[in-house]
């Protein structure tokens, strides 16, 4: 048995708290998580049609894509359409809602484990340091988008190809 500070790492109460077998997908929000997150969801815009989409299911769809790494087109049929989930993802990424949700769930998880809300130590690997040097603050969106080549890069490679051959 692996001990950390003379205490077992996974106690029975930790296993019960981390058990997600009763959920449809492991990435779905539990009722306790939804209670914590629901107040952070911005209300529907005033003056338009009423919001008809189930926002919890939209968030479950976003978490499904983020946890599995699947394409938006590959969302299961029992989750909202890809266009709806992706639109909300882009909107909530832009207005900071996803960052607030992440922070709230992060703090709640640390406190549930009996730890301080913010860590006292950090480990940075060389890949993280390279990303920080390039100024990549929104890695979530980049991970879900196709890489694009700039027109300048295409022009340079095209001109060198024709010049040498």
Secondary structure, DSSP 4 states (H G I P E B T S, - for coil): --EETTEESS-HHHHHHH--TTSSSTTSPPHHHHHHHHTTSPPPPTTSPPP-S-HHHHHHHHHHHHHH---GGG--TTSPPHHHHHHHHHHHHHHTHHHHHHHHHHHHHHHHTT--SS-S-----HHHHHHHHHT---HHHHHHS-----HHHHHHHHHHHHHH-
